[in-house]
Every structure is written in C-alpha cells, then in structure tokens.
C-alpha cells in the first residue's frame, strides 16, 4: 500500500478560503473529486484541482496505480508565512496589510489496499 502525496507550497490565498474547497473532496474518489472541482465556483478550486491531478499523475506514473482505484485519504490546508505591508493612513498612523498564504497537501490511497 502506497500513500501518494503531492504538496502545493505558498498558494497566495488564505488557508481559511482554501479549506472551504478542500473539505468538499475529502474521502471522495479521485475521478469524482477532479470532476467536482471543475464546477466549484471558488478561486481556490483551480489550484486544488491542479494539485489533485498532479497527485493522480504521480500515482499512475511512479507506482502504476489505476486512477479508478484511488481516493482522497487526506487533504488539508495549513497557513504559510504571511507577507506584511504597511499603508499609511491619516494622522501619521499606518494600516497593516496582511497577505496570507497557504500550503496544501493531498494524500491519495488505493481503495483495495485500504480495505485490507
């Protein structure tokens, strides 16, 4: 049994927004998850779909696993380092601007291997 992993580092989107998309595909079959992400109306859906497609390609190419047997065992979005800006405001103050990033990880497993 292999755990096939793919990582997406420093996605320029907050982890909170990415988690809304990630929670939809957890536990689904790989083909079903890819198809579902095509129609999700969120900005995070495209990078998550590309990451999932990459993980499926890794499984097929490196481990010889059929994409029909794969399912999303784990998928999660963690916070990445935040870029911080300053915008100057009235009366000598400044307003902080936080550009939040996230790291996304997906782990695929074979459906037959999970049962045994």
Order of alpha helices (4+ residues) and beta strands (2+ residues): beta-alpha-alpha-alpha-beta-beta-beta-beta-alpha
